Amino acid sequence: MSNFLLEIGTEELPAQFASSVIPQFEELVSRDLHESRLRFEKISCSTTPRRIFVFVTGLSSSSDDFV
């Protein structure tokens, strides 16, 4: 199991926009990992005025086999 950090640099984000990004970003990353059959323990997402980041803990190193 590994950890994964994705950080996206942005122009200055308005506070209202930044707070709405967090649940959407977590949902999209979770969906994409499930579609790719990659297991993970937890997804954490946050923002700063110039960054959006997601941190995935316990990410498997390979996808599950089709059954």
N, C-alpha and C positions, 0 to 999 in steps of 0.2 A: 504494500500500500504506500502511496506517495501523496504529497501535497502539491497543489497546483495553484498558482497565482496569476490572474489575468488583470492587467492594469491598462486602462484606456485614458490617455491624456486628452483633455478637452480645452476649449476656451472657457472663460468664466461661466459657471453654471448658476442660474438663479436658484435660490434655496427651495422654492416651491417645486421646481422641476427636479432637482436633485432628490428630494424626498419621494417623489413619485416613481423615480427610476429604480429604486432598490427592489421593491417586490416584483416588478416586471423583469428585471435582469435576472434575479434568482430563479423565477419561473422558467424563463427561456433557457438558461444554462442547464437547469435540472431536466427540462424536456429533451434538450439535445443530447445530454449524457445518457438518459434512458433510451433514446432512439438509437444511440451508438452502442448500447448494451454495456456501458461502463458503469460499474458499481462505485458508490462513494458513501461516505459517512455523513458529511455535513457540508452545506454551502453557506458561506457568509458573504454578504455584499454590503458595500458602504460607498460613500462619496466624500469628496472634498470639493472645494470650489473649482478645482482644475483636474480632478481625476474621478473616475468610476472604477471600482475594482471588485473582483469576486475572488474568494479564497475557498478552494475545495479541499477538504481534508479526507483522508482515507480513500483516495482515488485508486482504483485498480490499475495495474500496469498493462492489462490486456482486456479485450471485450469477452463477454460470455459467448459460448458456442450456441448455434441454433440447435434446437432439439426437435 
